[in-house]
Amino acid sequence: SGTISGCKVYQDVEVTEVLQVQITSFTTEKIEAEVFFQINNPNWYKLKMTDAKIDLMLEGKKIAEVILVEPLVIPKKMVSSMSMKIESENLDMQALLGNA
């Protein structure tokens, strides 16, 4: 019997640090922002995110579900500083103001 070596399965990509959040538009129903962060992709191939839903949390409470405005390409096998533009149309203002 033989084994195949060198084949690695997908490893999770991890956001290691959120550096800055710039809010570009803010209303009672919607928030638009650009998030600057560091991300670690341990895989031997780049990843492209085109459609992602992300929970936006503040002090452990979900305040919105956001979506990517533009595709995001994550370089292979490295920790990268990146930014992504996000928007939400289901902002929980009560959760946000309760923690502001």
TAHU-V349477 format. One record per residue. N is the residue number from 1. D_FIRST is the distance of its C-alpha to the first C-alpha in Angstrom with 1 decimal. Layout:
BEGIN
n-><N	N>
d_first-><D_FIRST	D_FIRST>
END
This chain:
BEGIN
n-><1	2	3	4	5	6	7	8	9	10	11	12	13	14	15	16	17	18	19	20	21	22	23	24	25	26	27	28	29	30	31	32	33	34	35	36	37	38	39	40	41	42	43	44	45	46	47	48	49	50	51	52	53	54	55	56	57	58	59	60	61	62	63	64	65	66	67	68	69	70	71	72	73	74	75	76	77	78	79	80	81	82	83	84	85	86	87	88	89	90	91	92	93	94	95	96	97	98	99	100>
d_first-><0.0	3.8	7.0	10.3	13.1	16.7	16.9	19.4	20.9	24.7	26.7	30.2	33.2	35.9	39.6	40.4	44.2	46.9	49.5	52.2	53.2	56.0	57.6	58.9	60.4	61.2	63.0	63.2	60.6	58.3	56.9	55.6	54.1	52.1	49.6	48.6	45.5	42.6	39.1	35.7	32.9	29.7	27.8	27.2	29.3	32.9	33.8	36.8	38.6	41.1	41.8	41.5	43.5	43.9	45.8	48.7	49.4	52.5	52.6	49.8	51.5	50.4	53.3	51.7	48.8	48.7	47.1	46.3	49.2	47.2	43.6	41.9	39.3	37.4	36.2	32.6	31.5	34.9	37.7	40.4	44.0	44.6	47.1	47.0	49.9	49.9	52.4	53.0	55.3	54.9	56.2	57.1	60.4	61.1	57.9	58.6	62.2	61.6	59.4	61.5>
END
